[in-house]
Amino acid sequence: MTSDTTAAGQRADGSKLKQAITGPLLYLFILGDVLGAGIYALMGTLSKDVGGALWAPLVLALLLALLTAGSYAELVTKYPKAGGAAVFAERAYKAPIVSFLVGFSMLAAGVTSAAGLSLAFAGDYLGTFVDLPRVPTAVVFLALIACLNARGISDSLKSNVVMTIIEVSGLVIVIVVVAVMLGGGGGDVTRIGAFPADANPALATLSAAIVAYYSFVGFETSANVAEEVREPRRVYPNALFGALATAGVVYVLVALASAIALPSSELASSSGPLLAVVSASGVPVPDWVFSLIALVAVANGALLTMIMASRVTYGMAEQRLLPAVLSKVLPNRRTPWTAIVATTVVAMLLTLVGDVGVLAETVVLLLLFVFISTNVAVLVLRKDHVEHDHFRVWTFVPVLGVASCVLLLTQQSGQVWLYAAILLAVGVVLYFAARLSGRRSGRDHEAGVIR
């Protein structure tokens, strides 16, 4: 037993979770979650708006993401507890229902994203190698992810290290083969600044940045493992900004390579634009290599998303926003096993829907509400002083962060807003049901004492 743990298995600060995340592991956790699987289809979508100037919306999206990331860096180092945005909302607004809805939005994002990723894993990517029924395969895949999650945060993040390296290697292949192509006299460098003839460059960049912004979403999940990070006040900001900067550089290089290798019309018409870029380079790379890399990228995204969802659930249970049973941890592994089981079961049920496209877009909208809450919480909590040193962001950063989220919200369709409203209504019902259950339990306990 070390000096920072108690006989009951808790740390000296009262946490039941194990501090097993080092700076490099946290950096790779964030990088793996941000890069995700989306970049393998992103270039084709962006090229419809900005032509060959694919780098422009990615740079703008990175700057917008860094605004909210700055708020997360301050709050995570100030309050390094599992639960992330929900914990920050509870401290800032002192309204349990607001904290619940923020956490509920994160949970909806996590389990729905994991369900979508599991269906993607079991679909065409896996079909390249073996033909299996989609939904049952997705359910088995989620069960395996849950087992890895329950083994411990250290084992999960070590697996993430391997998968992130493979994930990044696919993007490096794209950059390298186009460099070889360019060195051999192929490609067209002039395309990297060419917008569509009928497009306004500024408006086109803004429109595409809304799509590109989604490729940077994922950094917020790291706030939910803050309680398991060693020296979070020193480690977290470096890992967060370092991972976002790395992802931004990789994205821009892939964007430049894509524009050089292929005209925007060919990129836009391809369902696998990066595979098309590699093929156009003339460098002999087997097609199955990218299918395998995509499978790894999807699996990594699902693992990191489920880690986040289980930690949000655990954190909310610790804050009494969800039933206390969801805060139970395995005695030796010290992982939140009941939260892992609950979130995995919900994700499995969502796979039965089969098509989670619109729901996934709704989840992104809900994440923007979470980001607004976090940016405002930074300003509200400036009056709450803590004894330890922490990262402090410039005041104008969260203000601009709120503005950027509102800007992105204005671009969502009415259908997505409707689905978001339905999800939030479900959250409100669950919240009051939990409150009513808690009151009944309290009355029953008091009655037992009186008798």
Summary of the structure (lengths in Angstrom):
residues: 451
radius of gyration: 22.4
end to end distance: 42.3
largest distance: 89.6
contacts: 1596
relative contact order: 0.19
helix: 76%
strand: 1%
